[in-house]
């Protein structure tokens, strides 16, 4: 299914660029990168995310934040945690002006996952504490957006993090 999606999105990009609709083409580039990320083709995903950011270079909007979050996801999955943090820092600056709670929730959830992974790689309590703070922010924004299912995903992530921290009572509360 990813191959079919990639073919359709690639054709869409060609059409959008031909029409001079760079913002729409950038959005499609970000979607194409997501397909490559799902397949584990991180280099290809990076190419399309770079192209999307190039098309959005002067824009300071939610789409740019979305592309930066996806770039952070690619780097985090590839094990390049500090590079992922750089993308998330850039996304945070763009998100300050946003009113999109779903996007902010996605950002905070991804950042929390990154901090959890940093805490596992470098056993520092401050990373794990930061992950807890980011999960709380994600839950708040998903609640504001009315995304109950995404809030449930945050609860699952919190349950696992509390388990890692040895706080099993809290872990069970979130997982239940």
C-alpha positions as a Markdown table, in Angstrom:
| # | Residue | x | y | z |
|---|---|---|---|---|
| 1 | Unk | 0.0 | 0.0 | 0.0 |
| 2 | Unk | 2.9 | 2.4 | 0.6 |
| 3 | Unk | 4.1 | 1.9 | -2.9 |
| 4 | Unk | 0.7 | 2.8 | -4.3 |
| 5 | Unk | 0.5 | 5.8 | -2.1 |
| 6 | Unk | 4.0 | 6.9 | -3.1 |
| 7 | Unk | 3.1 | 6.7 | -6.8 |
| 8 | Unk | -0.1 | 8.7 | -6.3 |
| 9 | Unk | 1.6 | 11.3 | -4.1 |
| 10 | Unk | 4.5 | 11.7 | -6.5 |
| 11 | Unk | 2.1 | 12.3 | -9.4 |
| 12 | Unk | 0.3 | 14.9 | -7.2 |
| 13 | Unk | 3.6 | 16.7 | -6.5 |
| 14 | Unk | 4.3 | 16.9 | -10.2 |
| 15 | Unk | 0.8 | 18.4 | -10.9 |
| 16 | Unk | 1.0 | 20.8 | -8.0 |
| 17 | Unk | 4.5 | 22.0 | -8.9 |
| 18 | Unk | 3.3 | 22.5 | -12.5 |
| 19 | Unk | 0.5 | 24.6 | -11.2 |
| 20 | Unk | 2.8 | 26.7 | -9.1 |
| 21 | Unk | 1.1 | 25.6 | -5.8 |
| 22 | Unk | 4.3 | 25.3 | -3.7 |
| 23 | Unk | 2.6 | 25.1 | -0.4 |
| 24 | Unk | 0.4 | 22.1 | -1.5 |
| 25 | Unk | 3.5 | 20.5 | -3.1 |
| 26 | Unk | 5.3 | 20.9 | 0.2 |
| 27 | Unk | 2.5 | 19.2 | 2.0 |
| 28 | Unk | 2.6 | 16.3 | -0.5 |
| 29 | Unk | 6.4 | 16.1 | -0.1 |
| 30 | Unk | 5.8 | 15.7 | 3.7 |
| 31 | Unk | 3.2 | 13.0 | 3.0 |
| 32 | Unk | 5.6 | 11.2 | 0.7 |
| 33 | Unk | 8.3 | 11.3 | 3.3 |
| 34 | Unk | 5.9 | 9.7 | 5.8 |
| 35 | Unk | 5.5 | 6.8 | 3.3 |
| 36 | Unk | 9.2 | 6.3 | 3.1 |
| 37 | Unk | 9.6 | 6.6 | 6.9 |
| 38 | Unk | 7.0 | 3.8 | 7.4 |
| 39 | Unk | 9.1 | 1.6 | 5.1 |
| 40 | Unk | 12.3 | 2.5 | 7.0 |
| 41 | Unk | 13.8 | 4.3 | 4.1 |
| 42 | Unk | 15.1 | 7.2 | 6.1 |
| 43 | Unk | 17.4 | 8.7 | 3.5 |
| 44 | Unk | 14.6 | 9.0 | 1.0 |
| 45 | Unk | 12.3 | 10.5 | 3.7 |
| 46 | Unk | 15.0 | 13.1 | 4.5 |
| 47 | Unk | 15.2 | 14.1 | 0.8 |
| 48 | Unk | 11.5 | 14.8 | 0.6 |
| 49 | Unk | 11.4 | 16.6 | 4.0 |
| 50 | Unk | 14.3 | 18.8 | 2.9 |
| 51 | Unk | 12.4 | 19.6 | -0.3 |
| 52 | Unk | 9.2 | 20.4 | 1.6 |
| 53 | Unk | 11.2 | 22.7 | 4.0 |
| 54 | Unk | 12.8 | 24.4 | 1.0 |
| 55 | Unk | 9.4 | 25.1 | -0.5 |
| 56 | Unk | 8.2 | 26.5 | 2.8 |
| 57 | Unk | 11.4 | 28.4 | 3.7 |
| 58 | Unk | 9.8 | 31.8 | 4.1 |
| 59 | Unk | 6.5 | 30.5 | 5.7 |
| 60 | Unk | 6.0 | 30.3 | 9.4 |
| 61 | Unk | 2.9 | 28.1 | 9.7 |
| 62 | Unk | 1.4 | 24.9 | 10.8 |
| 63 | Unk | 2.5 | 23.0 | 7.7 |
| 64 | Unk | 6.1 | 23.9 | 8.4 |
| 65 | Unk | 5.7 | 22.7 | 12.0 |
| 66 | Unk | 4.2 | 19.5 | 10.7 |
| 67 | Unk | 7.1 | 18.9 | 8.3 |
| 68 | Unk | 9.6 | 19.7 | 11.1 |
| 69 | Unk | 7.9 | 17.2 | 13.4 |
| 70 | Unk | 8.1 | 14.5 | 10.7 |
| 71 | Unk | 11.7 | 15.3 | 10.2 |
| 72 | Unk | 12.2 | 14.8 | 14.0 |
| 73 | Unk | 10.3 | 11.5 | 13.8 |
| 74 | Unk | 12.6 | 10.3 | 11.0 |
| 75 | Unk | 15.7 | 11.2 | 12.9 |
| 76 | Unk | 14.4 | 9.7 | 16.2 |
| 77 | Unk | 13.5 | 6.4 | 14.5 |
| 78 | Unk | 16.9 | 6.4 | 12.8 |
| 79 | Unk | 18.6 | 6.7 | 16.3 |
| 80 | Unk | 19.8 | 10.2 | 15.7 |
| 81 | Unk | 18.3 | 11.6 | 18.8 |
| 82 | Unk | 20.2 | 14.9 | 19.1 |
| 83 | Unk | 19.3 | 15.7 | 15.4 |
| 84 | Unk | 15.7 | 14.9 | 16.2 |
| 85 | Unk | 15.8 | 17.3 | 19.1 |
| 86 | Unk | 17.1 | 20.0 | 16.8 |
| 87 | Unk | 14.1 | 19.6 | 14.5 |
| 88 | Unk | 11.7 | 19.6 | 17.5 |
| 89 | Unk | 13.3 | 22.8 | 18.8 |
| 90 | Unk | 12.7 | 24.4 | 15.4 |
| 91 | Unk | 9.1 | 23.1 | 15.4 |
| 92 | Unk | 8.5 | 24.5 | 18.8 |
| 93 | Unk | 9.4 | 28.0 | 17.6 |
| 94 | Unk | 6.9 | 27.7 | 14.7 |
| 95 | Unk | 4.2 | 26.3 | 16.9 |
| 96 | Unk | 4.2 | 29.2 | 19.4 |
| 97 | Unk | 1.9 | 31.1 | 17.0 |
| 98 | Unk | -0.4 | 28.1 | 16.2 |
| 99 | Unk | -3.9 | 27.6 | 17.5 |
| 100 | Unk | -4.0 | 24.0 | 16.2 |
| 101 | Unk | -4.3 | 21.8 | 19.4 |
| 102 | Unk | -4.1 | 18.5 | 17.5 |
| 103 | Unk | -0.8 | 19.6 | 15.9 |
| 104 | Unk | 0.5 | 20.8 | 19.3 |
| 105 | Unk | -0.6 | 17.5 | 20.9 |
| 106 | Unk | 1.3 | 15.5 | 18.2 |
| 107 | Unk | 4.4 | 17.7 | 18.7 |
| 108 | Unk | 4.4 | 17.2 | 22.5 |
| 109 | Unk | 3.8 | 13.5 | 22.2 |
| 110 | Unk | 6.7 | 13.0 | 19.8 |
| 111 | Unk | 8.9 | 15.2 | 21.9 |
| 112 | Unk | 8.0 | 13.1 | 25.0 |
| 113 | Unk | 8.9 | 9.9 | 23.1 |
| 114 | Unk | 12.2 | 11.5 | 22.2 |
| 115 | Unk | 12.9 | 12.5 | 25.8 |
| 116 | Unk | 12.0 | 8.9 | 27.0 |
| 117 | Unk | 14.4 | 7.5 | 24.5 |
| 118 | Unk | 17.1 | 10.0 | 25.5 |
| 119 | Unk | 16.5 | 8.9 | 29.1 |
| 120 | Unk | 17.0 | 5.3 | 28.1 |
| 121 | Unk | 20.2 | 6.0 | 26.2 |
| 122 | Unk | 21.6 | 8.4 | 28.8 |
| 123 | Unk | 20.1 | 7.4 | 32.2 |
| 124 | Unk | 19.3 | 10.9 | 33.4 |
| 125 | Unk | 16.2 | 11.5 | 35.4 |
| 126 | Unk | 15.8 | 15.0 | 33.9 |
| 127 | Unk | 15.1 | 13.4 | 30.5 |
| 128 | Unk | 12.4 | 11.2 | 32.0 |
| 129 | Unk | 11.0 | 14.1 | 34.0 |
| 130 | Unk | 10.9 | 16.1 | 30.8 |
| 131 | Unk | 9.0 | 13.3 | 29.0 |
| 132 | Unk | 6.4 | 13.3 | 31.8 |
| 133 | Unk | 5.9 | 17.1 | 31.3 |
| 134 | Unk | 5.6 | 16.7 | 27.5 |
| 135 | Unk | 3.1 | 13.9 | 27.8 |
| 136 | Unk | 1.0 | 16.1 | 30.1 |
| 137 | Unk | 1.1 | 18.8 | 27.5 |
| 138 | Unk | 0.2 | 16.4 | 24.7 |
| 139 | Unk | -2.8 | 15.1 | 26.7 |
| 140 | Unk | -4.0 | 18.7 | 27.3 |
| 141 | Unk | -3.8 | 19.6 | 23.6 |
| 142 | Unk | -5.5 | 16.4 | 22.5 |
| 143 | Unk | -8.2 | 17.1 | 25.0 |
| 144 | Unk | -8.6 | 20.6 | 23.7 |
| 145 | Unk | -8.8 | 19.2 | 20.1 |
| 146 | Unk | -11.4 | 16.6 | 21.1 |
| 147 | Unk | -9.1 | 13.7 | 20.1 |
| 148 | Unk | -10.0 | 11.1 | 22.7 |
| 149 | Unk | -8.1 | 8.3 | 20.9 |
| 150 | Unk | -4.9 | 10.3 | 20.8 |
| 151 | Unk | -5.3 | 11.0 | 24.5 |
| 152 | Unk | -5.6 | 7.3 | 25.0 |
| 153 | Unk | -2.3 | 6.8 | 23.1 |
| 154 | Unk | -0.6 | 9.3 | 25.5 |
| 155 | Unk | -2.0 | 7.4 | 28.5 |
| 156 | Unk | -0.5 | 4.2 | 27.1 |
| 157 | Unk | 2.9 | 5.9 | 26.6 |
| 158 | Unk | 2.6 | 7.3 | 30.1 |
| 159 | Unk | 1.9 | 3.9 | 31.5 |
| 160 | Unk | 5.0 | 2.4 | 29.9 |
| 161 | Unk | 7.1 | 5.3 | 31.1 |
| 162 | Unk | 5.9 | 4.9 | 34.6 |
| 163 | Unk | 6.7 | 1.2 | 34.3 |
| 164 | Unk | 10.3 | 2.1 | 33.2 |
| 165 | Unk | 10.6 | 4.4 | 36.2 |
| 166 | Unk | 9.5 | 1.6 | 38.5 |
| 167 | Unk | 6.3 | 3.5 | 39.5 |
| 168 | Unk | 4.1 | 0.5 | 38.9 |
| 169 | Unk | 0.9 | 1.8 | 40.6 |
| 170 | Unk | 0.9 | 4.9 | 38.3 |
| 171 | Unk | 1.7 | 2.7 | 35.4 |
| 172 | Unk | -1.3 | 0.4 | 36.0 |
| 173 | Unk | -3.5 | 3.5 | 36.5 |
| 174 | Unk | -2.7 | 4.7 | 33.0 |
| 175 | Unk | -2.7 | 1.4 | 31.3 |
| 176 | Unk | -6.0 | 0.4 | 32.9 |
